[in-house]
Amino acid sequence: MRIKAWKWNRKTSSINLGVMLLAAVLTAVAQEKPFPELDQQLQPLKKQFNADIGKVRVLVIVDPT
């Protein structure tokens, strides 16, 4: 009985992992947008950040040097 349950859990885990990976890839492709150009004051970024209230926001600022 234990062997059958273990095999079933292994199959279910594999299927769940595959579905999650597929969903992540599709979400990443659907959200692909060009990056906006920013000035020294970062006004477009501030406006968009404030407009997205209630959404998950990730802010990454990198230096090219």
N, CA, C and O atoms as a Tinker XYZ file with bonds, in Angstrom:
   260  protein
     1  N      0.809000   -1.191000    0.000000    73     2
     2  CA     0.000000    0.000000    0.000000    64     1     3
     3  C      0.854000    1.258000    0.000000    63     2     4     5
     4  O      0.523000    2.231000   -0.677000    81     3
     5  N      1.936000    1.249000    0.743000    73     3     6
     6  CA     2.806000    2.417000    0.808000    64     5     7
     7  C      3.515000    2.673000   -0.524000    63     6     8     9
     8  O      3.691000    3.825000   -0.918000    81     7
     9  N      3.906000    1.644000   -1.193000    73     7    10
    10  CA     4.614000    1.802000   -2.462000    64     9    11
    11  C      3.711000    2.478000   -3.484000    63    10    12    13
    12  O      4.160000    3.375000   -4.198000    81    11
    13  N      2.468000    2.074000   -3.569000    73    11    14
    14  CA     1.531000    2.679000   -4.505000    64    13    15
    15  C      1.304000    4.149000   -4.174000    63    14    16    17
    16  O      1.287000    4.993000   -5.069000    81    15
    17  N      1.131000    4.454000   -2.905000    73    15    18
    18  CA     0.928000    5.845000   -2.498000    64    17    19
    19  C      2.158000    6.683000   -2.844000    63    18    20    21
    20  O      2.014000    7.817000   -3.299000    81    19
    21  N      3.354000    6.151000   -2.641000    73    19    22
    22  CA     4.577000    6.883000   -2.933000    64    21    23
    23  C      4.687000    7.174000   -4.426000    63    22    24    25
    24  O      5.045000    8.284000   -4.820000    81    23
    25  N      4.378000    6.174000   -5.263000    73    23    26
    26  CA     4.432000    6.367000   -6.710000    64    25    27
    27  C      3.399000    7.397000   -7.149000    63    26    28    29
    28  O      3.689000    8.221000   -8.016000    81    27
    29  N      2.214000    7.369000   -6.576000    73    27    30
    30  CA     1.169000    8.317000   -6.939000    64    29    31
    31  C      1.582000    9.730000   -6.547000    63    30    32    33
    32  O      1.367000   10.663000   -7.321000    81    31
    33  N      2.167000    9.914000   -5.370000    73    31    34
    34  CA     2.624000   11.226000   -4.926000    64    33    35
    35  C      3.745000   11.746000   -5.820000    63    34    36    37
    36  O      3.818000   12.943000   -6.097000    81    35
    37  N      4.605000   10.859000   -6.265000    73    35    38
    38  CA     5.711000   11.242000   -7.132000    64    37    39
    39  C      5.176000   11.721000   -8.486000    63    38    40    41
    40  O      5.647000   12.727000   -9.018000    81    39
    41  N      4.203000   11.012000   -9.039000    73    39    42
    42  CA     3.606000   11.418000  -10.307000    64    41    43
    43  C      2.886000   12.759000  -10.156000    63    42    44    45
    44  O      3.017000   13.638000  -11.008000    81    43
    45  N      2.138000   12.910000   -9.087000    73    43    46
    46  CA     1.402000   14.140000   -8.851000    64    45    47
    47  C      2.362000   15.316000   -8.688000    63    46    48    49
    48  O      2.115000   16.402000   -9.212000    81    47
    49  N      3.443000   15.097000   -7.970000    73    47    50
    50  CA     4.435000   16.155000   -7.786000    64    49    51
    51  C      5.067000   16.551000   -9.111000    63    50    52    53
    52  O      5.289000   17.735000   -9.364000    81    51
    53  N      5.353000   15.593000   -9.939000    73    51    54
    54  CA     5.941000   15.876000  -11.254000    64    53    55
    55  C      4.980000   16.669000  -12.128000    63    54    56    57
    56  O      5.387000   17.613000  -12.806000    81    55
    57  N      3.728000   16.295000  -12.113000    73    55    58
    58  CA     2.731000   17.008000  -12.910000    64    57    59
    59  C      2.568000   18.440000  -12.394000    63    58    60    61
    60  O      2.503000   19.379000  -13.186000    81    59
    61  N      2.502000   18.610000  -11.080000    73    59    62
    62  CA     2.364000   19.942000  -10.491000    64    61    63
    63  C      3.559000   20.821000  -10.841000    63    62    64    65
    64  O      3.385000   21.995000  -11.168000    81    63
    65  N      4.746000   20.278000  -10.779000    73    63    66
    66  CA     5.946000   21.034000  -11.113000    64    65    67
    67  C      5.913000   21.475000  -12.578000    63    66    68    69
    68  O      6.244000   22.618000  -12.892000    81    67
    69  N      5.520000   20.578000  -13.462000    73    67    70
    70  CA     5.428000   20.912000  -14.880000    64    69    71
    71  C      4.423000   22.018000  -15.150000    63    70    72    73
    72  O      4.690000   22.923000  -15.940000    81    71
    73  N      3.276000   21.952000  -14.502000    73    71    74
    74  CA     2.249000   22.981000  -14.683000    64    73    75
    75  C      2.740000   24.324000  -14.164000    63    74    76    77
    76  O      2.515000   25.353000  -14.801000    81    75
    77  N      3.404000   24.326000  -13.025000    73    75    78
    78  CA     3.909000   25.590000  -12.470000    64    77    79
    79  C      4.983000   26.200000  -13.363000    63    78    80    81
    80  O      4.998000   27.415000  -13.559000    81    79
    81  N      5.878000   25.385000  -13.907000    73    79    82
    82  CA     6.906000   25.901000  -14.804000    64    81    83
    83  C      6.289000   26.463000  -16.084000    63    82    84    85
    84  O      6.713000   27.514000  -16.564000    81    83
    85  N      5.311000   25.786000  -16.628000    73    83    86
    86  CA     4.626000   26.269000  -17.823000    64    85    87
    87  C      3.927000   27.599000  -17.546000    63    86    88    89
    88  O      3.989000   28.513000  -18.369000    81    87
    89  N      3.272000   27.713000  -16.410000    73    87    90
    90  CA     2.589000   28.957000  -16.045000    64    89    91
    91  C      3.590000   30.094000  -15.874000    63    90    92    93
    92  O      3.310000   31.223000  -16.277000    81    91
    93  N      4.745000   29.819000  -15.288000    73    91    94
    94  CA     5.762000   30.853000  -15.101000    64    93    95
    95  C      6.306000   31.347000  -16.432000    63    94    96    97
    96  O      6.514000   32.547000  -16.610000    81    95
    97  N      6.536000   30.441000  -17.360000    73    95    98
    98  CA     7.050000   30.825000  -18.680000    64    97    99
    99  C      6.018000   31.649000  -19.431000    63    98   100   101
   100  O      6.360000   32.669000  -20.029000    81    99
   101  N      4.778000   31.231000  -19.411000    73    99   102
   102  CA     3.729000   31.963000  -20.110000    64   101   103
   103  C      3.514000   33.348000  -19.515000    63   102   104   105
   104  O      3.265000   34.303000  -20.252000    81   103
   105  N      3.605000   33.472000  -18.202000    73   103   106
   106  CA     3.453000   34.761000  -17.547000    64   105   107
   107  C      4.606000   35.689000  -17.916000    63   106   108   109
   108  O      4.388000   36.872000  -18.178000    81   107
   109  N      5.818000   35.169000  -17.940000    73   107   110
   110  CA     6.981000   35.981000  -18.279000    64   109   111
   111  C      6.895000   36.482000  -19.719000    63   110   112   113
   112  O      7.239000   37.633000  -19.988000    81   111
   113  N      6.451000   35.656000  -20.630000    73   111   114
   114  CA     6.324000   36.055000  -22.034000    64   113   115
   115  C      5.220000   37.097000  -22.184000    63   114   116   117
   116  O      5.374000   38.049000  -22.949000    81   115
   117  N      4.120000   36.934000  -21.471000    73   115   118
   118  CA     2.989000   37.849000  -21.585000    64   117   119
   119  C      3.316000   39.229000  -21.017000    63   118   120   121
   120  O      2.735000   40.221000  -21.458000    81   119
   121  N      4.228000   39.318000  -20.053000    73   119   122
   122  CA     4.536000   40.584000  -19.404000    64   121   123
   123  C      5.755000   41.275000  -19.991000    63   122   124   125
   124  O      6.215000   42.276000  -19.442000    81   123
   125  N      6.278000   40.775000  -21.071000    73   123   126
   126  CA     7.479000   41.349000  -21.659000    64   125   127
   127  C      7.149000   42.701000  -22.288000    63   126   128   129
   128  O      6.363000   42.775000  -23.233000    81   127
   129  N      7.755000   43.779000  -21.756000    73   127   130
   130  CA     7.541000   45.143000  -22.250000    64   129   131
   131  C      8.897000   45.832000  -22.352000    63   130   132   133
   132  O      9.838000   45.462000  -21.651000    81   131
   133  N      8.998000   46.836000  -23.227000    73   131   134
   134  CA    10.254000   47.587000  -23.272000    64   133   135
   135  C     10.401000   48.445000  -22.015000    63   134   136   137
   136  O      9.412000   48.876000  -21.421000    81   135
   137  N     11.629000   48.680000  -21.630000    73   135   138
   138  CA    11.887000   49.507000  -20.461000    64   137   139
   139  C     11.794000   50.982000  -20.836000    63   138   140   141
   140  O     12.298000   51.381000  -21.886000    81   139
   141  N     11.158000   51.799000  -19.998000    73   139   142
   142  CA    11.059000   53.232000  -20.309000    64   141   143
   143  C     12.378000   53.946000  -20.044000    63   142   144   145
   144  O     13.166000   53.527000  -19.195000    81   143
   145  N     12.606000   55.022000  -20.778000    73   143   146
   146  CA    13.785000   55.849000  -20.522000    64   145   147
   147  C     13.470000   56.794000  -19.375000    63   146   148   149
   148  O     12.384000   57.370000  -19.318000    81   147
   149  N     14.406000   56.951000  -18.478000    73   147   150
   150  CA    14.185000   57.774000  -17.290000    64   149   151
   151  C     15.091000   58.989000  -17.295000    63   150   152   153
   152  O     16.216000   58.938000  -17.792000    81   151
   153  N     14.588000   60.091000  -16.732000    73   151   154
   154  CA    15.417000   61.284000  -16.567000    64   153   155
   155  C     16.078000   61.237000  -15.188000    63   154   156   157
   156  O     15.941000   60.247000  -14.469000    81   155
   157  N     16.787000   62.290000  -14.822000    73   155   158
   158  CA    17.491000   62.317000  -13.540000    64   157   159
   159  C     16.532000   62.321000  -12.344000    63   158   160   161
   160  O     16.886000   61.841000  -11.268000    81   159
   161  N     15.340000   62.851000  -12.524000    73   159   162
   162  CA    14.368000   62.926000  -11.433000    64   161   163
   163  C     13.517000   61.662000  -11.298000    63   162   164   165
   164  O     12.800000   61.502000  -10.311000    81   163
   165  N     13.592000   60.765000  -12.280000    73   163   166
   166  CA    12.846000   59.498000  -12.279000    64   165   167
   167  C     11.334000   59.703000  -12.226000    63   166   168   169
   168  O     10.619000   58.874000  -11.663000    81   167
   169  N     10.843000   60.789000  -12.801000    73   167   170
   170  CA     9.414000   61.107000  -12.743000    64   169   171
   171  C      8.519000   60.025000  -13.358000    63   170   172   173
   172  O      7.532000   59.642000  -12.729000    81   171
   173  N      8.821000   59.517000  -14.556000    73   171   174
   174  CA     7.943000   58.464000  -15.097000    64   173   175
   175  C      7.872000   57.231000  -14.178000    63   174   176   177
   176  O      6.818000   56.610000  -14.043000    81   175
   177  N      8.984000   56.895000  -13.564000    73   175   178
   178  CA     9.018000   55.750000  -12.656000    64   177   179
   179  C      8.172000   56.024000  -11.420000    63   178   180   181
   180  O      7.419000   55.155000  -10.982000    81   179
   181  N      8.287000   57.214000  -10.858000    73   179   182
   182  CA     7.501000   57.567000   -9.669000    64   181   183
   183  C      6.009000   57.551000   -9.966000    63   182   184   185
   184  O      5.218000   57.056000   -9.164000    81   183
   185  N      5.623000   58.093000  -11.122000    73   183   186
   186  CA     4.206000   58.117000  -11.488000    64   185   187
   187  C      3.653000   56.712000  -11.652000    63   186   188   189
   188  O      2.571000   56.408000  -11.151000    81   187
   189  N      4.387000   55.852000  -12.351000    73   187   190
   190  CA     3.925000   54.476000  -12.560000    64   189   191
   191  C      3.877000   53.707000  -11.245000    63   190   192   193
   192  O      2.945000   52.938000  -11.009000    81   191
   193  N      4.875000   53.910000  -10.387000    73   191   194
   194  CA     4.919000   53.226000   -9.097000    64   193   195
   195  C      3.709000   53.620000   -8.254000    63   194   196   197
   196  O      3.073000   52.763000   -7.641000    81   195
   197  N      3.392000   54.908000   -8.223000    73   195   198
   198  CA     2.251000   55.379000   -7.445000    64   197   199
   199  C      0.920000   54.962000   -8.071000    63   198   200   201
   200  O     -0.063000   54.790000   -7.350000    81   199
   201  N      0.865000   54.799000   -9.376000    73   199   202
   202  CA    -0.365000   54.398000  -10.054000    64   201   203
   203  C     -0.691000   52.925000   -9.816000    63   202   204   205
   204  O     -1.849000   52.527000   -9.937000    81   203
   205  N      0.293000   52.124000   -9.487000    73   203   206
   206  CA     0.093000   50.681000   -9.316000    64   205   207
   207  C     -0.207000   50.302000   -7.866000    63   206   208   209
   208  O      0.288000   49.288000   -7.375000    81   207
   209  N     -0.996000   51.092000   -7.195000    73   207   210
   210  CA    -1.367000   50.791000   -5.807000    64   209   211
   211  C     -2.195000   49.507000   -5.794000    63   210   212   213
   212  O     -3.106000   49.338000   -6.605000    81   211
   213  N     -1.873000   48.616000   -4.879000    73   211   214
   214  CA    -2.602000   47.362000   -4.759000    64   213   215
   215  C     -2.011000   46.230000   -5.580000    63   214   216   217
   216  O     -2.502000   45.103000   -5.516000    81   215
   217  N     -0.973000   46.504000   -6.345000    73   215   218
   218  CA    -0.309000   45.473000   -7.137000    64   217   219
   219  C      1.052000   45.187000   -6.529000    63   218   220   221
   220  O      1.614000   46.017000   -5.816000    81   219
   221  N      1.571000   44.012000   -6.816000    73   219   222
   222  CA     2.924000   43.687000   -6.379000    64   221   223
   223  C      3.892000   44.455000   -7.253000    63   222   224   225
   224  O      3.796000   44.404000   -8.480000    81   223
   225  N      4.828000   45.169000   -6.637000    73   223   226
   226  CA     5.772000   45.993000   -7.393000    64   225   227
   227  C      7.197000   45.599000   -7.019000    63   226   228   229
   228  O      7.519000   45.434000   -5.842000    81   227
   229  N      8.030000   45.455000   -8.018000    73   227   230
   230  CA     9.444000   45.166000   -7.800000    64   229   231
   231  C     10.228000   46.261000   -8.506000    63   230   232   233
   232  O     10.043000   46.487000   -9.701000    81   231
   233  N     11.085000   46.927000   -7.788000    73   231   234
   234  CA    11.857000   48.030000   -8.315000    64   233   235
   235  C     13.331000   47.641000   -8.291000    63   234   236   237
   236  O     13.884000   47.334000   -7.235000    81   235
   237  N     13.965000   47.656000   -9.472000    73   235   238
   238  CA    15.377000   47.326000   -9.586000    64   237   239
   239  C     16.056000   48.468000  -10.327000    63   238   240   241
   240  O     15.727000   48.747000  -11.480000    81   239
   241  N     16.989000   49.121000   -9.676000    73   239   242
   242  CA    17.755000   50.185000  -10.309000    64   241   243
   243  C     19.200000   49.706000  -10.381000    63   242   244   245
   244  O     19.815000   49.408000   -9.357000    81   243
   245  N     19.732000   49.634000  -11.583000    73   243   246
   246  CA    21.094000   49.159000  -11.764000    64   245   247
   247  C     21.953000   50.264000  -12.367000    63   246   248   249
   248  O     21.447000   51.151000  -13.055000    81   247
   249  N     23.229000   50.203000  -12.107000    73   247   250
   250  CA    24.184000   51.164000  -12.632000    64   249   251
   251  C     24.961000   50.483000  -13.748000    63   250   252   253
   252  O     25.470000   49.379000  -13.555000    81   251
   253  N     25.064000   51.127000  -14.927000    73   251   254
   254  CA    25.730000   50.463000  -16.054000    64   253   255
   255  C     27.254000   50.356000  -15.905000    63   254   256   257
   256  O     27.903000   49.688000  -16.710000    81   255
   257  N     27.821000   50.995000  -14.902000    73   255   258
   258  CA    29.282000   50.942000  -14.764000    64   257   259
   259  C     29.714000   49.956000  -13.724000    63   258   260
   260  O     30.911000   49.793000  -13.487000    81   259
